[in-house]
């Protein structure tokens, strides 16, 4: 097979593997609902349950990115997926809350696959196509939507315990397919004289920290809301689990699939321009989503009148759809920043940024639950995300926008 053919094969099979890994990683977003009911969990405990797999999937990202640089994505991805199979299967035998939390830590390793596939796929393509290639691979985020189609059907037909059993079989088959249709190229490895400590020094780079902040929104927020939305629809609008999962997929699916389009846009217009618009669209959507269902009474000339303000299920789903598209573009544009600025160390930097995004996906569901228990307002989750987006907009303005010509996108020094 030619090098071009190998590159396409690697891209296709890696995207498949990441889709399956993400589907497994998001499993609690659906099966957590019957588990919550069976165990009598409050919103905070439910948030911790859904977020636990995200923790290990996040913490493992930095070493996985570094190991990918050193040993190659093919072997690292294969071993990672194979390790998760027993844990996924054992999930169906859990009966106590701590069982789910403990086994969930091992299931969560699947989430680390992003830091393996990103540098592995990128190095098979020329620099002017890396944004698109990483975007196609990142479309594996659509595994979250696949989970929302598959898991509810299994839960209704066979009970929640069937979901981890089916997912374990799917993961095992994916391991075999990945091994036989992926390739290795020694030229893609980081030279042996590069030390582990040298790669970790990137944590001191202010630009890396800034990209971590961006990614904690577009990826961390995506993961958090993907886990939270099914139960949100059930609680806020009184829907059954299958309808709730279907509507939640309206956010999850474009948030994954359209990442490739975001990569193409980032290659064409630059990472900065795409990210800047992503943040503003997010700001608008989250502002509207934050408004709680409200009834208020005013005195009129004919007596008191009561009015209702709030999003119905159609407007809510439409805004979530737009937000999913924006974050799909943003996930790709952040990694375009990385491929442009850190060409020789994509694995280590993507691991660090992926860690930040994953930790956002871990912390946010717990905070969503805590805020809901504290205030009783479900839309408080969007209020929190609205504040986080404000931080990124201000940071981006002071470090990137302030010195640019608004019409040309060039720095003022270049313009002169």
GILIN-V277861 format. One line per field, one symbol per residue. ss: DSSP state (a for helix, b for strand, c for the rest). psi: psi as a letter, one per 40 degrees, with the letter a starting at -180 (. if undefined). A space follows every 50 residues. Layout:
ss = ???
psi = ???
//
This chain:
ss = ccaaaaaaaaaaaaaaaaaaaaaaaccaaaaaaaaaaaacccaaaaaaaa aaaaaaaaacaaaaaaaaaaacaaaaaaaaaaaaaaaaaaaaacccaaaa aaaaaaaaaaaaaaaaaaaaaaccccaaaaaaaaaaaaaaaaaaaaaaaa aaaaaaaaccaaaaaaaaaaaaaaaaaaaaaccccaaacccccccaaaaa aaaacaaaaaaaaaaaaacaaaaaaaaaaaaaaaaaacccaaaaaaaaaa aaaaaaacaaaaaaaaaaacaaaaaaaaaaaaaaaaaaaacccbbbbbbb ccbbbbbbbcccaaaaaaaaaaaaaaaaaaaaaaaaaaaaacaaaaaaaa aaaaaaaaaaaaaaaaaaaaaaaaaccccaaaaaaaaaaaaaaaaaaaaa accbccccccbaaaac
psi = hidddddddddddddddddddddddededdedddddddefiadddddddd eddddddddeddddddddddeidddddddddddddddddddeeididddd dddddddeddeeddedddddddeeiideeddddddddeeededddddedd dddddddeiddddddddddddddddddddeeiiihdeeihieehidddde eeeehdddddddddddddddddddddddddddddddefiidddddddddd ddddeddeddddddddddeiddddddddddddddddddddhihhhihihi eeahihihhihiddddddddddddddddddddddeddddddfdefddddd dddddddddddddddddddddddddehdeddddddddddddddddddddd ddeihdddeiidddd.
//
